[in-house]
Amino acid sequence: MPAIRGPEMSAQTPPKSGHLRLRISVRGLMLVVLLSAGGLGWIVHVVRSAEGQRLAVAGVAKAGGFVLYDWDFKNGRLLAKREPWGPTWLLDLIGVDYFGHVTWVYLPHSAADNDLVYVGQLGRIEWLGDLTTRLTDAGLFHLRGLSNLRDLNLRRTQVTDPGLAHLKGLTKLLLLDLSRTEVTDAGLKHLQGMTGLRELHLQGTLVSDAGVREFLRALPQVMIWH
């Protein structure tokens, strides 16, 4: 007598082609949704970044300053081309901030601590013009995230030792001018993690010879003007 196959065999029956097509269609739809969501997320990021930069540039202009973009100034030098890559009609339509990043900022001597709020929002800048004598430690707080900054001139500002703590994250800084400030030996301790630093100006500060020697033990590659 042939073996009797019970109801459990129905579970092993291959799915009908319609069911297979439905399963593939659902997977395909899920893939499209995921890809669309990823693309949408990228678009939102680009728009937020460009609009944030546009507002920061407007703030710098309101303070009497101006900026250069990465098609003007990059890697510490002015470029020959000096124009954005986008077509003119599109630049006119949506603005230049969708086509590059600000890398150079100048502020006038009338600028105050609050004006550095806009500068702190331009995270790609490499160079920041000579800052006003009105700048204090509170203003330096807004510069703490500028990790691409290469040159910072704080000469004759009101910066003191506590303010230098805000500069710890500026790991690409090559030149720092603190001359004619109230900085002391204690302030230099905040700078000992700046492994990229190559030149430090301390003329007219309260830093002692002993403080300079201690700093050079941590960063012997730095040329110090004292």
C-alpha positions as CSV (number, residue, x, y, z in Angstrom):
1,M,0.0,0.0,0.0
2,P,1.5,3.4,-1.0
3,A,2.4,5.7,1.9
4,I,-0.2,8.1,2.9
5,R,1.0,11.8,2.8
6,G,-0.7,13.9,5.3
7,P,-1.6,17.6,5.3
8,E,1.9,18.6,6.3
9,M,3.1,18.1,2.7
10,S,1.1,21.1,1.6
11,A,3.5,23.3,3.4
12,Q,6.3,22.0,1.2
13,T,4.5,22.7,-2.0
14,P,6.4,25.3,-4.1
15,P,4.8,28.7,-4.1
16,K,2.8,29.7,-7.1
17,S,4.4,32.1,-9.5
18,G,2.0,34.8,-8.6
19,H,3.1,34.7,-5.0
20,L,6.7,34.8,-6.0
21,R,6.1,37.8,-8.2
22,L,4.3,39.5,-5.3
23,R,7.2,38.8,-3.0
24,I,9.8,40.2,-5.5
25,S,7.6,43.3,-6.1
26,V,7.4,44.0,-2.4
27,R,11.2,43.7,-2.0
28,G,11.7,45.9,-5.0
29,L,9.4,48.5,-3.6
30,M,11.2,48.4,-0.2
31,L,14.5,48.9,-2.0
32,V,13.1,51.9,-3.9
33,V,11.8,53.4,-0.7
34,L,15.1,53.0,1.1
35,L,17.1,54.5,-1.8
36,S,14.7,57.4,-2.1
37,A,15.0,58.0,1.7
38,G,18.8,58.0,1.5
39,G,18.7,60.4,-1.5
40,L,16.2,62.7,0.3
41,G,18.4,62.7,3.4
42,W,21.4,63.8,1.4
43,I,19.4,66.5,-0.3
44,V,18.2,67.8,3.1
45,H,21.8,67.8,4.4
46,V,23.0,69.8,1.4
47,V,20.2,72.3,1.7
48,R,20.7,72.8,5.4
49,S,24.5,73.2,5.0
50,A,24.2,75.7,2.1
51,E,21.5,77.8,3.7
52,G,23.4,77.8,7.0
53,Q,26.5,79.1,5.2
54,R,24.4,81.7,3.3
55,L,23.1,83.1,6.6
56,A,26.5,83.1,8.2
57,V,28.0,84.9,5.2
58,A,25.2,87.5,5.5
59,G,26.1,88.0,9.1
60,V,29.7,88.5,8.3
61,A,28.7,91.1,5.7
62,K,26.4,92.8,8.1
63,A,29.4,93.2,10.5
64,G,31.3,94.9,7.7
65,G,33.4,91.9,6.6
66,F,33.6,89.7,3.6
67,V,34.5,86.1,2.6
68,L,36.3,84.1,0.0
69,Y,35.2,80.6,-1.2
70,D,37.2,77.5,-2.0
71,W,37.4,78.5,-5.6
72,D,39.2,81.7,-4.5
73,F,41.4,80.4,-1.6
74,K,42.4,76.9,-0.7
75,N,45.2,75.2,1.1
76,G,46.6,78.5,2.2
77,R,46.9,80.2,-1.2
78,L,44.8,82.2,-3.7
79,L,43.7,80.3,-6.8
80,A,44.0,81.5,-10.4
81,K,40.6,80.3,-11.6
82,R,38.5,82.1,-9.0
83,E,35.0,81.2,-10.1
84,P,32.4,78.6,-9.0
85,W,31.9,75.5,-11.1
86,G,28.2,75.8,-11.6
87,P,26.4,77.3,-14.6
88,T,25.6,81.0,-14.3
89,W,21.8,80.6,-14.5
90,L,21.8,78.1,-11.7
91,L,24.2,80.3,-9.5
92,D,21.7,83.2,-10.0
93,L,18.8,81.0,-9.2
94,I,19.9,79.3,-5.9
95,G,23.1,81.2,-4.9
96,V,26.8,80.4,-4.7
97,D,26.6,78.7,-1.3
98,Y,25.4,75.5,-2.9
99,F,28.6,75.2,-5.0
100,G,31.4,75.6,-2.4
101,H,32.6,76.4,1.1
102,V,33.9,79.6,2.7
103,T,37.6,79.3,3.4
104,W,38.7,82.9,4.1
105,V,37.0,85.5,6.4
106,Y,37.9,89.1,7.0
107,L,36.2,91.2,9.8
108,P,36.8,94.9,10.3
109,H,38.3,96.4,13.4
110,S,34.8,97.5,14.5
111,A,33.8,93.8,14.9
112,A,32.9,92.5,18.4
113,D,32.7,89.1,20.1
114,N,29.1,88.6,19.0
115,D,30.2,88.9,15.3
116,L,32.3,85.8,15.7
117,V,29.1,83.8,16.1
118,Y,28.8,83.9,12.3
119,V,32.4,83.0,11.8
120,G,32.0,79.9,14.1
121,Q,29.3,78.6,11.7
122,L,31.8,78.5,8.8
123,G,33.5,75.3,9.7
124,R,35.7,75.0,6.6
125,I,37.6,78.3,6.9
126,E,41.4,78.2,6.8
127,W,42.2,81.9,7.4
128,L,40.6,84.5,9.6
129,G,41.7,88.1,9.3
130,D,43.4,90.2,12.0
131,L,40.9,90.4,14.8
132,T,39.8,93.5,16.6
133,T,41.3,94.7,19.8
134,R,37.8,94.4,21.3
135,L,38.0,90.6,21.1
136,T,37.8,88.8,24.4
137,D,37.8,85.2,25.7
138,A,34.1,85.1,25.1
139,G,34.7,85.7,21.4
140,L,37.2,82.8,21.2
141,F,34.5,80.5,22.4
142,H,32.8,80.8,19.0
143,L,36.0,79.7,17.2
144,R,36.4,76.4,19.0
145,G,35.0,74.2,16.1
146,L,37.2,75.7,13.3
147,S,39.4,72.6,12.9
148,N,40.6,73.6,9.4
149,L,42.0,77.0,10.6
150,R,45.7,77.4,9.7
151,D,46.4,81.0,10.7
152,L,45.1,83.0,13.6
153,N,46.2,86.5,14.6
154,L,45.1,87.5,18.1
155,R,47.7,90.3,18.4
156,R,46.6,93.2,20.7
157,T,43.3,91.5,21.6
158,Q,42.0,91.2,25.2
159,V,42.5,87.4,25.1
160,T,43.8,85.9,28.4
161,D,44.8,82.4,29.6
162,P,41.3,80.9,30.0
163,G,40.3,81.9,26.5
164,L,43.1,79.8,25.0
165,A,41.3,76.7,26.2
166,H,38.9,77.2,23.3
167,L,41.7,76.8,20.8
168,K,42.5,73.2,21.8
169,G,40.6,71.8,18.8
170,L,42.4,73.8,16.2
171,T,44.7,70.9,15.4
172,K,45.6,72.2,11.9
173,L,46.7,75.6,13.1
174,L,50.2,76.5,11.8
175,L,50.6,80.0,13.0
176,L,49.3,81.7,16.1
177,D,50.0,85.3,17.1
178,L,49.4,86.2,20.7
179,S,51.7,89.2,20.9
180,R,50.7,92.2,23.0
181,T,48.1,90.1,25.0
182,E,47.9,89.3,28.7
183,V,48.7,85.6,28.1
184,T,51.0,84.0,30.7
185,D,52.8,80.6,31.2
186,A,49.6,79.1,32.3
187,G,47.9,79.9,29.1
188,L,50.5,78.1,27.0
189,K,49.5,74.8,28.7
190,H,46.3,74.9,26.7
191,L,48.2,74.9,23.4
192,Q,50.5,71.9,24.1
193,G,48.2,69.6,22.1
194,M,48.6,71.6,18.9
195,T,50.9,69.2,17.1
196,G,50.6,71.0,13.8
197,L,51.7,74.4,15.2
198,R,54.9,75.7,13.6
199,E,55.1,79.4,14.6
200,L,54.0,81.2,17.8
201,H,54.4,84.9,18.5
202,L,54.6,85.9,22.2
203,Q,56.3,89.3,22.0
204,G,54.9,91.7,24.7
205,T,53.1,89.0,26.7
206,L,53.6,87.9,30.3
207,V,55.1,84.6,29.2
208,S,58.5,83.9,30.9
209,D,61.6,82.3,29.5
210,A,60.9,79.3,31.7
211,G,57.4,79.0,30.2
212,V,58.8,79.1,26.7
213,R,61.3,76.3,27.6
214,E,58.5,74.2,29.1
215,F,56.3,74.7,26.0
216,L,59.2,73.7,23.7
217,R,59.7,70.4,25.6
218,A,56.1,69.5,24.5
219,L,56.3,71.0,20.9
220,P,60.0,71.3,20.0
221,Q,59.1,71.9,16.3
222,V,57.6,75.3,17.0
223,M,59.5,78.5,16.2
224,I,58.7,81.0,19.0
225,W,59.1,84.8,18.8
226,H,59.4,86.1,22.4
